[in-house]
């Protein structure tokens, strides 16, 4: 059974940094896309970043480009989200997602992904 477990969330002041981790178990995701999404209270779940395991190609939401970096460690079956220059509007629950097919039409679309983690809270104070 596939499990995705996020960690690394917390409370940080504006301008600070956090690194989120998503450890995948149950299968190897060496060829498949993985992504990060976030959901603020009362809002829809939005795309943040995605990565193809095999090529390392990355995708970012405009709101986080230049501040966030997605990366992966194939040996550890783990994907990371390095978040710098955090803003109060980055406050949300952050979710890791995995797709179990090589091809992904739109990495920013929630319905593309087959598995989701439980989420980790990120709170940025002003």
C-alpha positions in Angstrom: 0.0 0.0 0.0 1.3 3.4 -1.0 1.9 5.9 1.8 3.1 9.5 1.6 4.2 11.1 4.9 4.9 14.8 5.0 7.0 16.5 7.7 8.9 19.7 8.3 6.0 22.1 8.8 5.8 24.7 11.6 5.6 28.3 12.6 8.1 30.8 11.0 8.4 34.5 10.8 7.9 36.3 7.5 11.2 36.1 5.5 12.2 32.8 7.1 12.6 29.4 5.6 11.3 25.9 6.0 12.0 22.6 4.2 9.2 20.1 3.8 9.8 16.4 3.2 7.5 13.8 1.7 8.6 10.2 2.3 7.0 7.7 0.0 6.6 4.0 0.8 4.9 1.0 -0.7 6.4 1.4 -4.1 9.2 3.1 -5.9 8.4 6.4 -7.6 11.6 6.7 -9.6 9.8 7.2 -12.8 6.7 9.1 -11.7 5.7 12.7 -11.1 5.2 14.0 -7.6 3.8 17.3 -6.5 3.1 19.7 -3.6 -0.2 21.5 -3.1 -1.5 23.7 -0.4 -4.8 24.7 1.1 -5.5 27.7 3.2 -8.6 27.9 5.5 -11.7 28.4 3.5 -9.9 28.1 0.1 -9.4 25.5 -2.5 -6.3 23.3 -2.7 -3.8 24.9 -5.0 -0.8 23.7 -6.9 2.6 24.7 -5.6 5.3 22.7 -7.4 5.9 19.3 -9.1 8.8 17.3 -10.3 9.4 14.3 -12.6 11.5 11.8 -10.8 13.4 10.5 -13.9 14.3 13.8 -15.6 14.1 16.2 -12.7 12.0 18.6 -14.7 10.2 21.0 -12.3 7.1 23.1 -12.4 6.1 25.9 -10.1 3.1 28.1 -9.4 3.8 31.7 -10.3 3.2 32.7 -6.7 6.2 30.7 -5.5 8.7 30.9 -8.4 12.1 32.1 -7.2 11.3 31.4 -3.6 10.4 27.7 -3.5 12.5 24.8 -4.8 11.3 21.2 -5.3 13.8 18.4 -5.4 14.0 14.7 -4.9 16.2 12.0 -3.5 15.5 8.8 -5.5 17.5 6.6 -3.2 15.4 7.7 -0.3 12.1 7.8 -2.3 11.7 11.3 -0.8 10.7 14.6 -2.3 11.5 18.0 -0.7 10.1 21.5 -0.9 12.6 24.2 0.2 10.6 27.3 1.0 12.5 30.6 1.3 11.4 34.2 1.8 8.2 33.0 3.3 5.2 35.3 3.4 2.1 35.3 5.5 0.1 34.4 2.4 2.0 31.1 2.3 0.2 30.0 5.4 -1.6 26.7 4.6 -1.7 23.0 5.0 0.8 21.6 2.5 0.1 18.2 0.9 2.3 15.9 -1.0 0.9 14.0 -4.0 2.1 11.2 -6.2 1.0 9.9 -9.7 1.6 6.3 -10.5 2.0 6.8 -14.3 4.9 8.2 -16.1 2.9 10.6 -18.3 1.2 13.6 -16.7 -0.8 16.0 -18.8 -1.0 18.9 -16.3 1.2 18.7 -13.2 -0.9 21.5 -11.6 -4.2 19.6 -11.7 -5.3 17.8 -8.6 -7.1 15.1 -10.4 -3.8 13.9 -12.1 -2.5 12.5 -8.8 -3.4 9.1 -7.3 -2.1 9.3 -3.8 -2.0 12.1 -1.2 -0.3 12.6 2.2 -2.1 13.8 5.3 -0.7 17.3 5.1 1.6 19.4 7.2 0.8 22.8 8.6 2.9 25.8 7.6 2.2 29.1 9.4 4.0 32.3 8.6 3.6 35.2 11.0 4.0 38.8 10.0 
